[in-house]
Amino acid sequence: QVRLVESGGGLVQPGGSLRLSCAASGFTFSSYAMSWYRQPPGKERELVAAITSTGGGTNYADSVKGRFTISRDNAKNAVYLQMNSLKPEDTAVYYCKAQWIGAPIWGQGTQVTVSS
């Protein structure tokens, strides 16, 4: 069964850090580019960060550059998002996505809330 499962979300104070994980199964993970998206309350889903299939290339939304880092471990079929210096505007449901050929694969999302 093709599946992506996010974890690591939660409530954190402004300035804090969280590390999100996304575990993949049921497909050849190392062939897929991976990305993290987020959907703030009442807003559209937006791209946060992306990484190539080998991990050799990354890109980030301007709003998170210098604060977030995307990485992957193809041996563990996992992708990560290290989030530092979190701000209230980072509050959202975070989703991971796998993309190669055909329809993308989405996880179910994990809630991140940044609040004092």
GIRA-V770683 format. One record per helix or strand of 3 or more residues. SS is the DSSP state (H for helix, E for strand). FROM is the first residue (numbers start at 1). TO is the last residue. Records with the same first field share a line. If there is no record, write none. Layout:
# GIRA-V770683
SS: FROM-TO, FROM-TO
This chain:
# GIRA-V770683
E: 3-7, 10-12, 18-25, 33-39, 45-51, 58-60, 68-73, 78-83, 92-99, 110-114
H: 29-31, 88-90
